[in-house]
Amino acid sequence: MKVLIVDDHQVNRLLPRAILGKLGVEVVEADCGEAALDCLDKEGGVDHVLLDVSMPGMTGLEVCRRLREAPATRDLHIVAYTAHAFASEKDQIMAAGFNDLLIKPISRDALLQALGLS
């Protein structure tokens, strides 16, 4: 299994990388929306994307919409990863096409459940 973690803050990529690495999951990282799209074009074999919603430039919402529009990534499992927890924001996030939502800081159990590993 391969997971792409996308977050503009490196510190926010450390915990999910550590949790997944201990399980033998291959992890690749991107620090912005543009890099995430480029990585998915070049990397191949990504099973899940853990995608920060609030990033400068291209937001996670826009990245998710673009992935849903492209035939090659239309069915990719995409999990929103955000500090935003208000109900109205959750509705907007899920409407962009995400499969699940994790609220930062994440727990090991929540991450594994969102990725179908529990």
DALIN-V605622 format. One record per residue. D_CENTER is the distance of its C-alpha to the mean C-alpha in Angstrom with 2 decimals. Layout:
# DALIN-V605622
D_CENTER  D_CENTER
This chain:
# DALIN-V605622
14.40  11.92  8.28  6.67  5.46  5.72  8.13  11.72  13.25  13.75  14.87  11.56  10.23  13.48  13.27  10.33  11.87  15.23  14.57  13.16  15.81  18.53  17.78  18.14  14.63  14.23  11.50  11.07  9.90  9.97  11.34  11.17  10.33  13.40  12.69  9.40  11.70  14.42  12.71  11.92  15.55  17.01  15.21  15.49  14.91  11.13  10.75  7.15  3.76  1.72  2.43  5.96  8.40  11.50  12.03  15.45  16.24  13.72  11.59  8.12  10.48  12.35  9.76  8.88  12.68  13.50  11.53  13.34  16.55  16.64  18.40  16.73  13.15  14.34  13.74  10.46  8.58  5.46  4.64  5.32  6.03  9.49  13.15  14.44  16.10  18.87  19.50  19.85  16.50  14.87  16.85  15.85  12.08  12.66  15.19  12.83  11.79  8.84  9.88  9.39  9.08  9.27  11.73  12.21  13.98  12.46  14.89  15.01  16.08  13.41  10.62  12.88  13.70  10.31  9.98  13.67  15.10  17.50
